[in-house]
Amino acid sequence: MHSTDAATTLFVSDLHLDDARPHIVADFERFCAGEARQADALYVLGDLFEAYVGDDDDAALNARVAAALHGVAAAGVPVRFIVGNRDFLVGDAYARRCGMAMLEDGAVIDLYGTPTLVLHGDVLCTDDAAYLAFRRQVRDPAWQAAFLARPLVERRAFAAQARDASRAHTAQTDMAIMDVNQDAVDTALRRAGVTRMVHGHTHRPAIHDFELDGKPAQRIVLGDWYQQGSVLRVGRDTATLVGLAPD
């Protein structure tokens, strides 16, 4: 049971954990062994991994990440996860290894009395037609079933090609196109019946205050973990985005 005097819920996303950045993996393990175990809850809003090719992947990294998150859950902290565009193949089996519960992209949660829409954020980038077409393909259950039926070595090769294609798309596409569309933000908030959202994906950490239908609204964007950790700390009356100092 955690103290209600300093109640805090933590949010992270876009960690892109990968063997190529061992210092970030170590930072994440320290975060899970420290601050995360004192929270009211931990939400991971997608792209936990740089690439994820199925729950049957026996990579050592997957085991380390599962152990780190399971330690948070074992400390009595609820861990919640929404898949992103890099780890949309995370399934129930891996979630159980981590001790975390899967949430639908676009779930509404209660944060100390304020209903809040939580999502990875890629569905808000409605100006990026090429990406959304790719998303529709890989989120199709038939495509996923066929992909997961392929040998691990083939899936890993596909993931490497997809990462290269993603980098090329990012390099060739205007940043404004890859950012969220404000109309899509407004529509998502209206559909959910709330005035606050938290998301990742764009790697543009910020707290945006604006007006929606004559009422104050807020969009909080989480930071990525490419160079250092980034976490959103939400309390009863506060929301603070902080960078975690690299080791």
Contacts in CASP RR format, 6 or more apart in sequence:
PFRMAT RR
TARGET T0000
AUTHOR 0000-0000-0000
METHOD contacts of the structure
MODEL  1
MHSTDAATTLFVSDLHLDDARPHIVADFERFCAGEARQADALYVLGDLFE
AYVGDDDDAALNARVAAALHGVAAAGVPVRFIVGNRDFLVGDAYARRCGM
AMLEDGAVIDLYGTPTLVLHGDVLCTDDAAYLAFRRQVRDPAWQAAFLAR
PLVERRAFAAQARDASRAHTAQTDMAIMDVNQDAVDTALRRAGVTRMVHG
HTHRPAIHDFELDGKPAQRIVLGDWYQQGSVLRVGRDTATLVGLAPD
2 38 0 8 1.000
2 39 0 8 1.000
2 40 0 8 1.000
2 77 0 8 1.000
7 40 0 8 1.000
7 112 0 8 1.000
7 235 0 8 1.000
7 236 0 8 1.000
8 38 0 8 1.000
8 39 0 8 1.000
8 40 0 8 1.000
8 233 0 8 1.000
8 234 0 8 1.000
8 235 0 8 1.000
9 39 0 8 1.000
9 40 0 8 1.000
9 41 0 8 1.000
9 42 0 8 1.000
9 43 0 8 1.000
9 111 0 8 1.000
9 112 0 8 1.000
9 233 0 8 1.000
9 234 0 8 1.000
9 235 0 8 1.000
10 35 0 8 1.000
10 36 0 8 1.000
10 39 0 8 1.000
10 41 0 8 1.000
10 42 0 8 1.000
10 43 0 8 1.000
10 231 0 8 1.000
10 232 0 8 1.000
10 233 0 8 1.000
10 234 0 8 1.000
11 42 0 8 1.000
11 43 0 8 1.000
11 44 0 8 1.000
11 45 0 8 1.000
11 118 0 8 1.000
11 198 0 8 1.000
11 220 0 8 1.000
11 222 0 8 1.000
11 231 0 8 1.000
11 232 0 8 1.000
11 234 0 8 1.000
12 31 0 8 1.000
12 42 0 8 1.000
12 43 0 8 1.000
12 44 0 8 1.000
12 45 0 8 1.000
12 222 0 8 1.000
12 225 0 8 1.000
12 229 0 8 1.000
12 230 0 8 1.000
12 231 0 8 1.000
12 232 0 8 1.000
13 44 0 8 1.000
13 45 0 8 1.000
13 46 0 8 1.000
13 47 0 8 1.000
13 120 0 8 1.000
13 199 0 8 1.000
13 200 0 8 1.000
13 201 0 8 1.000
13 222 0 8 1.000
13 223 0 8 1.000
13 224 0 8 1.000
14 46 0 8 1.000
14 47 0 8 1.000
14 200 0 8 1.000
14 201 0 8 1.000
14 203 0 8 1.000
14 222 0 8 1.000
14 223 0 8 1.000
14 224 0 8 1.000
14 225 0 8 1.000
14 230 0 8 1.000
15 24 0 8 1.000
15 28 0 8 1.000
15 44 0 8 1.000
15 47 0 8 1.000
15 48 0 8 1.000
15 49 0 8 1.000
15 224 0 8 1.000
15 225 0 8 1.000
15 229 0 8 1.000
16 24 0 8 1.000
16 47 0 8 1.000
16 49 0 8 1.000
16 50 0 8 1.000
16 86 0 8 1.000
16 224 0 8 1.000
16 225 0 8 1.000
16 226 0 8 1.000
17 24 0 8 1.000
17 25 0 8 1.000
17 28 0 8 1.000
17 48 0 8 1.000
17 49 0 8 1.000
17 50 0 8 1.000
17 61 0 8 1.000
17 65 0 8 1.000
17 225 0 8 1.000
18 24 0 8 1.000
18 25 0 8 1.000
18 49 0 8 1.000
18 50 0 8 1.000
18 51 0 8 1.000
18 61 0 8 1.000
19 25 0 8 1.000
19 61 0 8 1.000
20 50 0 8 1.000
21 226 0 8 1.000
23 246 0 8 1.000
23 247 0 8 1.000
24 225 0 8 1.000
24 226 0 8 1.000
24 229 0 8 1.000
25 61 0 8 1.000
25 64 0 8 1.000
25 65 0 8 1.000
26 247 0 8 1.000
27 225 0 8 1.000
27 228 0 8 1.000
27 229 0 8 1.000
27 244 0 8 1.000
27 246 0 8 1.000
27 247 0 8 1.000
28 65 0 8 1.000
28 68 0 8 1.000
28 225 0 8 1.000
28 229 0 8 1.000
29 64 0 8 1.000
29 68 0 8 1.000
30 247 0 8 1.000
31 229 0 8 1.000
31 231 0 8 1.000
31 244 0 8 1.000
32 68 0 8 1.000
32 69 0 8 1.000
32 71 0 8 1.000
32 72 0 8 1.000
33 68 0 8 1.000
33 71 0 8 1.000
35 231 0 8 1.000
36 42 0 8 1.000
36 72 0 8 1.000
36 77 0 8 1.000
37 71 0 8 1.000
37 72 0 8 1.000
37 75 0 8 1.000
37 76 0 8 1.000
37 77 0 8 1.000
38 77 0 8 1.000
39 77 0 8 1.000
40 77 0 8 1.000
40 78 0 8 1.000
41 77 0 8 1.000
41 78 0 8 1.000
41 79 0 8 1.000
41 80 0 8 1.000
42 72 0 8 1.000
42 77 0 8 1.000
42 78 0 8 1.000
42 79 0 8 1.000
42 80 0 8 1.000
43 79 0 8 1.000
43 80 0 8 1.000
43 81 0 8 1.000
43 82 0 8 1.000
43 103 0 8 1.000
43 109 0 8 1.000
43 118 0 8 1.000
43 198 0 8 1.000
44 69 0 8 1.000
44 79 0 8 1.000
44 80 0 8 1.000
44 81 0 8 1.000
44 82 0 8 1.000
44 100 0 8 1.000
45 82 0 8 1.000
45 84 0 8 1.000
45 118 0 8 1.000
45 119 0 8 1.000
45 120 0 8 1.000
45 121 0 8 1.000
45 198 0 8 1.000
45 199 0 8 1.000
45 200 0 8 1.000
45 222 0 8 1.000
46 81 0 8 1.000
46 82 0 8 1.000
46 83 0 8 1.000
46 84 0 8 1.000
46 86 0 8 1.000
46 87 0 8 1.000
46 120 0 8 1.000
46 200 0 8 1.000
46 201 0 8 1.000
47 84 0 8 1.000
47 85 0 8 1.000
47 86 0 8 1.000
47 87 0 8 1.000
47 120 0 8 1.000
47 200 0 8 1.000
47 201 0 8 1.000
47 224 0 8 1.000
48 65 0 8 1.000
48 81 0 8 1.000
48 87 0 8 1.000
48 90 0 8 1.000
49 61 0 8 1.000
49 62 0 8 1.000
49 65 0 8 1.000
49 86 0 8 1.000
49 87 0 8 1.000
50 86 0 8 1.000
50 163 0 8 1.000
51 86 0 8 1.000
51 87 0 8 1.000
51 156 0 8 1.000
51 159 0 8 1.000
51 160 0 8 1.000
51 162 0 8 1.000
51 163 0 8 1.000
52 62 0 8 1.000
52 86 0 8 1.000
52 87 0 8 1.000
52 88 0 8 1.000
52 89 0 8 1.000
52 90 0 8 1.000
52 159 0 8 1.000
53 89 0 8 1.000
53 152 0 8 1.000
53 155 0 8 1.000
53 156 0 8 1.000
53 158 0 8 1.000
53 159 0 8 1.000
54 89 0 8 1.000
54 90 0 8 1.000
54 91 0 8 1.000
54 94 0 8 1.000
54 148 0 8 1.000
54 155 0 8 1.000
55 89 0 8 1.000
55 90 0 8 1.000
55 91 0 8 1.000
55 92 0 8 1.000
55 93 0 8 1.000
55 94 0 8 1.000
56 93 0 8 1.000
56 148 0 8 1.000
56 152 0 8 1.000
57 152 0 8 1.000
57 155 0 8 1.000
58 152 0 8 1.000
62 94 0 8 1.000
65 98 0 8 1.000
66 94 0 8 1.000
66 97 0 8 1.000
66 98 0 8 1.000
69 79 0 8 1.000
69 98 0 8 1.000
69 99 0 8 1.000
69 100 0 8 1.000
70 97 0 8 1.000
70 98 0 8 1.000
70 99 0 8 1.000
72 79 0 8 1.000
73 79 0 8 1.000
73 98 0 8 1.000
73 99 0 8 1.000
73 100 0 8 1.000
78 101 0 8 1.000
79 98 0 8 1.000
79 99 0 8 1.000
79 100 0 8 1.000
79 101 0 8 1.000
80 100 0 8 1.000
80 101 0 8 1.000
80 102 0 8 1.000
80 103 0 8 1.000
80 109 0 8 1.000
81 90 0 8 1.000
81 95 0 8 1.000
81 98 0 8 1.000
81 100 0 8 1.000
81 101 0 8 1.000
81 102 0 8 1.000
81 103 0 8 1.000
82 102 0 8 1.000
82 103 0 8 1.000
82 104 0 8 1.000
82 105 0 8 1.000
82 106 0 8 1.000
82 107 0 8 1.000
82 118 0 8 1.000
82 119 0 8 1.000
82 120 0 8 1.000
83 89 0 8 1.000
83 90 0 8 1.000
83 102 0 8 1.000
83 105 0 8 1.000
83 120 0 8 1.000
84 105 0 8 1.000
84 120 0 8 1.000
84 122 0 8 1.000
84 201 0 8 1.000
85 120 0 8 1.000
85 122 0 8 1.000
85 131 0 8 1.000
85 135 0 8 1.000
85 201 0 8 1.000
88 138 0 8 1.000
88 139 0 8 1.000
89 144 0 8 1.000
89 147 0 8 1.000
89 148 0 8 1.000
90 102 0 8 1.000
91 102 0 8 1.000
92 102 0 8 1.000
95 101 0 8 1.000
95 102 0 8 1.000
103 109 0 8 1.000
103 118 0 8 1.000
105 119 0 8 1.000
105 120 0 8 1.000
105 121 0 8 1.000
105 123 0 8 1.000
106 117 0 8 1.000
106 118 0 8 1.000
106 119 0 8 1.000
106 188 0 8 1.000
106 192 0 8 1.000
107 117 0 8 1.000
107 118 0 8 1.000
107 119 0 8 1.000
108 115 0 8 1.000
108 116 0 8 1.000
108 117 0 8 1.000
108 118 0 8 1.000
108 192 0 8 1.000
108 193 0 8 1.000
108 194 0 8 1.000
109 115 0 8 1.000
109 116 0 8 1.000
109 118 0 8 1.000
110 116 0 8 1.000
111 196 0 8 1.000
111 234 0 8 1.000
111 235 0 8 1.000
112 234 0 8 1.000
112 235 0 8 1.000
112 236 0 8 1.000
112 237 0 8 1.000
114 196 0 8 1.000
115 192 0 8 1.000
115 193 0 8 1.000
115 194 0 8 1.000
115 196 0 8 1.000
116 194 0 8 1.000
116 196 0 8 1.000
116 197 0 8 1.000
116 198 0 8 1.000
117 188 0 8 1.000
117 189 0 8 1.000
117 192 0 8 1.000
117 194 0 8 1.000
117 196 0 8 1.000
117 197 0 8 1.000
117 198 0 8 1.000
118 197 0 8 1.000
118 198 0 8 1.000
118 199 0 8 1.000
119 188 0 8 1.000
119 197 0 8 1.000
119 198 0 8 1.000
119 199 0 8 1.000
120 199 0 8 1.000
120 200 0 8 1.000
120 201 0 8 1.000
121 180 0 8 1.000
121 199 0 8 1.000
121 200 0 8 1.000
121 201 0 8 1.000
121 202 0 8 1.000
122 131 0 8 1.000
122 135 0 8 1.000
122 201 0 8 1.000
123 132 0 8 1.000
123 135 0 8 1.000
123 184 0 8 1.000
123 188 0 8 1.000
124 180 0 8 1.000
124 181 0 8 1.000
124 184 0 8 1.000
124 185 0 8 1.000
124 188 0 8 1.000
124 199 0 8 1.000
124 201 0 8 1.000
125 131 0 8 1.000
125 132 0 8 1.000
125 177 0 8 1.000
125 178 0 8 1.000
125 179 0 8 1.000
125 180 0 8 1.000
125 181 0 8 1.000
125 184 0 8 1.000
125 201 0 8 1.000
125 202 0 8 1.000
126 132 0 8 1.000
126 181 0 8 1.000
126 183 0 8 1.000
126 184 0 8 1.000
127 176 0 8 1.000
127 177 0 8 1.000
127 178 0 8 1.000
127 179 0 8 1.000
127 181 0 8 1.000
128 173 0 8 1.000
128 177 0 8 1.000
128 178 0 8 1.000
130 169 0 8 1.000
130 173 0 8 1.000
131 169 0 8 1.000
131 178 0 8 1.000
137 143 0 8 1.000
138 144 0 8 1.000
138 147 0 8 1.000
147 155 0 8 1.000
147 158 0 8 1.000
148 155 0 8 1.000
150 158 0 8 1.000
170 178 0 8 1.000
178 202 0 8 1.000
179 202 0 8 1.000
179 204 0 8 1.000
180 199 0 8 1.000
180 202 0 8 1.000
180 219 0 8 1.000
185 197 0 8 1.000
185 219 0 8 1.000
186 212 0 8 1.000
188 197 0 8 1.000
189 195 0 8 1.000
189 196 0 8 1.000
189 197 0 8 1.000
189 212 0 8 1.000
189 217 0 8 1.000
190 212 0 8 1.000
190 213 0 8 1.000
195 212 0 8 1.000
195 215 0 8 1.000
195 216 0 8 1.000
195 217 0 8 1.000
195 218 0 8 1.000
196 217 0 8 1.000
196 218 0 8 1.000
196 219 0 8 1.000
196 220 0 8 1.000
197 218 0 8 1.000
197 219 0 8 1.000
197 220 0 8 1.000
198 220 0 8 1.000
198 222 0 8 1.000
198 232 0 8 1.000
198 234 0 8 1.000
199 219 0 8 1.000
199 220 0 8 1.000
199 221 0 8 1.000
199 222 0 8 1.000
200 221 0 8 1.000
200 222 0 8 1.000
200 223 0 8 1.000
202 221 0 8 1.000
203 223 0 8 1.000
203 224 0 8 1.000
203 226 0 8 1.000
204 221 0 8 1.000
204 223 0 8 1.000
205 221 0 8 1.000
205 222 0 8 1.000
205 223 0 8 1.000
205 224 0 8 1.000
205 230 0 8 1.000
205 241 0 8 1.000
206 220 0 8 1.000
206 221 0 8 1.000
206 241 0 8 1.000
207 218 0 8 1.000
207 219 0 8 1.000
207 220 0 8 1.000
207 221 0 8 1.000
207 239 0 8 1.000
207 241 0 8 1.000
208 218 0 8 1.000
208 219 0 8 1.000
208 220 0 8 1.000
208 221 0 8 1.000
209 216 0 8 1.000
209 217 0 8 1.000
209 218 0 8 1.000
210 216 0 8 1.000
210 217 0 8 1.000
210 218 0 8 1.000
210 219 0 8 1.000
211 217 0 8 1.000
218 239 0 8 1.000
220 232 0 8 1.000
220 239 0 8 1.000
220 241 0 8 1.000
222 230 0 8 1.000
222 232 0 8 1.000
222 241 0 8 1.000
223 230 0 8 1.000
223 241 0 8 1.000
224 230 0 8 1.000
227 246 0 8 1.000
228 243 0 8 1.000
228 244 0 8 1.000
228 245 0 8 1.000
228 246 0 8 1.000
229 243 0 8 1.000
229 244 0 8 1.000
229 246 0 8 1.000
230 241 0 8 1.000
230 242 0 8 1.000
230 243 0 8 1.000
230 244 0 8 1.000
231 241 0 8 1.000
231 242 0 8 1.000
231 243 0 8 1.000
231 244 0 8 1.000
232 239 0 8 1.000
232 240 0 8 1.000
232 241 0 8 1.000
232 242 0 8 1.000
233 239 0 8 1.000
233 240 0 8 1.000
233 242 0 8 1.000
234 240 0 8 1.000
END
